Amino acid sequence: MLHRHFILHKPYGYLSQFIYELKRKKKLLGELYDFPIGTMAIGRLDEDSEGLLLLTTDGKMSELVRSKKIDKEYYVQVDGIINNEAIEKLKNGVEIGFKGTKYITKPCNAFRVDVLPDFGERQKKIRDDRHGPTSWISVSINEGKFRQVRKMTSAVGFPTLRLVRVRIGTIHLNDLSAGKVLEVSDFQLNR
């Protein structure tokens, strides 16, 4: 069987799934593109998160991408001007809650981002300048606990306002605009 692979810039407000069985109406990935039957999102971005999402019809590829061998990089807009002390704490691992217990995140790469790609305006406005300054950081992790990056920034005193995944392995979001899909022959994650 010939598998198909897709790179998507998941917009804000969409679930990373094709079926939602609860009563509330939700925006699903199938509304963005005519994906073939059997397509699955590799990993997830929650409804409030945006950015790079890989989709495939190949379960083995899904397993590889979700493994701890592959780094995922996020650009995170935080409340306030983040300082070096907070960034160092993120790099070294912070305590977050996970499934009702405390968990120390693994060391990661984190740094301040001063020049951003053009992500475009988010559909839902974050807030305006009257609420104080914001700053952006890059956080690269190879774990994927539930809402992990949001919990990490909150743990160091800088809650997440906007989260955009920009890289999975060696695949970059680049200038793919929100809602756009690119079909590729292969995911070249480590090349």
C-alpha positions in Angstrom: 0.0 0.0 0.0 1.3 3.4 -0.9 1.1 5.7 2.1 0.4 9.4 1.9 1.9 12.1 4.1 0.9 15.7 4.7 2.3 18.8 6.4 -0.4 21.2 7.8 -0.3 24.5 9.5 -3.1 23.9 12.0 -5.0 27.1 12.7 -6.1 28.3 16.1 -9.5 26.8 17.1 -9.2 23.4 15.4 -9.0 20.1 17.1 -6.2 17.7 15.9 -8.7 15.0 15.0 -11.2 14.1 12.3 -14.1 12.8 14.6 -15.5 14.5 17.6 -18.4 12.7 19.3 -19.5 15.1 22.0 -22.4 17.4 21.4 -20.6 20.8 21.1 -19.7 21.7 17.6 -15.9 21.8 17.0 -13.7 22.6 14.0 -12.0 19.4 12.7 -9.0 18.8 10.4 -11.2 17.3 7.7 -12.7 20.8 7.1 -9.3 22.1 6.0 -8.5 19.5 3.2 -9.9 16.4 1.5 -7.6 13.9 3.3 -7.8 10.3 2.2 -9.6 7.7 4.4 -7.2 6.4 7.1 -5.3 9.7 7.6 -4.3 10.3 11.2 -2.7 13.3 12.9 0.7 12.5 14.3 0.6 13.8 17.8 -1.6 16.6 18.8 -1.8 20.3 19.1 -4.6 21.4 21.5 -7.5 23.6 20.2 -5.7 26.8 21.4 -2.4 25.9 19.8 -1.3 26.5 16.2 1.4 25.4 13.8 3.1 22.4 12.3 1.1 19.2 12.4 2.1 16.1 10.4 -0.5 13.7 9.1 -0.1 10.3 7.5 -1.8 7.1 6.5 1.2 5.2 7.9 0.9 4.1 11.5 4.7 3.2 11.7 5.6 6.7 10.7 3.2 8.0 13.4 5.1 6.0 16.0 8.5 7.3 14.9 7.5 10.9 14.9 5.9 10.6 18.4 9.0 8.9 19.8 11.4 10.7 22.1 14.0 10.7 19.3 12.4 13.6 17.5 12.6 17.1 18.9 9.6 19.4 18.6 10.2 23.2 18.7 7.6 25.7 19.8 7.5 29.5 19.6 5.7 30.7 22.7 4.4 34.2 23.4 4.4 34.7 27.1 2.9 37.2 29.5 5.6 39.7 30.5 9.2 40.1 29.4 10.8 36.8 30.2 14.2 36.9 32.0 17.3 34.8 31.7 16.6 33.2 35.1 13.3 31.8 33.9 14.8 30.6 30.6 17.6 28.8 32.6 14.9 27.1 34.7 13.1 25.9 31.6 16.3 24.5 30.2 17.1 22.6 33.3 13.6 21.1 33.9 10.7 22.4 35.9 8.1 20.7 38.1 4.6 20.4 36.4 1.5 18.5 37.2 0.8 15.4 35.0 -2.0 13.0 35.6 -2.5 14.1 39.2 1.2 13.7 40.1 4.2 16.0 40.1 6.6 15.6 37.2 10.0 17.2 36.5 10.4 17.9 32.8 13.6 16.8 31.0 16.2 19.3 30.2 15.4 21.2 27.0 16.6 23.9 24.7 15.1 27.3 25.3 16.0 30.9 24.3 14.4 34.3 23.7 13.2 35.0 20.2 13.5 38.6 19.0 12.7 38.2 15.3 9.6 36.2 14.6 8.3 34.6 11.4 5.1 36.1 10.1 2.5 33.8 11.7 -0.3 36.1 10.6 -3.0 37.4 12.9 -4.7 34.9 15.1 -8.5 34.6 14.6 -9.1 35.3 18.3 -7.2 38.4 19.5 -4.9 37.6 22.4 -5.1 40.9 24.1 -3.9 44.5 23.6 -0.9 46.4 24.9 -2.9 47.9 27.8 -2.4 44.6 29.6 1.3 44.9 29.7 4.2 43.7 27.6 4.7 40.2 26.1 7.8 38.4 24.8 8.5 35.3 22.7 10.7 32.3 23.4 11.6 29.1 21.6 11.2 25.8 23.6 12.4 22.5 22.0 11.3 19.3 23.8 11.2 15.6 22.9 8.6 14.7 25.4 4.9 15.4 24.8 3.0 15.5 28.1 -0.5 17.1 28.1 -0.2 20.9 27.6 3.5 20.5 28.7 4.9 23.7 27.2 2.1 25.8 28.7 2.6 24.3 32.1 6.4 24.8 31.8 6.1 28.6 31.1 3.5 29.0 33.8 5.8 27.2 36.3 8.5 29.8 35.8 6.0 32.7 36.1 5.4 33.6 32.5 2.0 32.1 31.4 1.6 31.2 27.7 -0.6 33.5 25.6 0.1 32.0 22.2 1.8 28.7 21.2 3.0 27.9 17.6 4.8 24.6 16.8 7.5 25.6 14.2 9.5 22.4 13.8 9.3 18.6 14.2 12.7 17.0 13.7 14.1 18.6 10.5 10.7 19.6 9.2 10.0 23.3 9.5 6.7 25.2 9.3 8.5 27.8 7.2 6.0 30.1 5.4 3.1 27.7 5.2 0.1 29.9 6.2 -2.6 28.9 8.6 -4.9 26.2 7.2 -2.7 25.3 4.3 -1.7 21.7 3.6 1.3 20.4 1.7 1.4 16.8 0.5 4.9 15.3 0.6 6.3 12.0 -0.6 8.1 11.3 2.7 8.8 12.9 6.1 12.6 13.4 6.1 12.9 13.9 9.9 16.6 13.3 10.5 18.2 14.3 7.2 
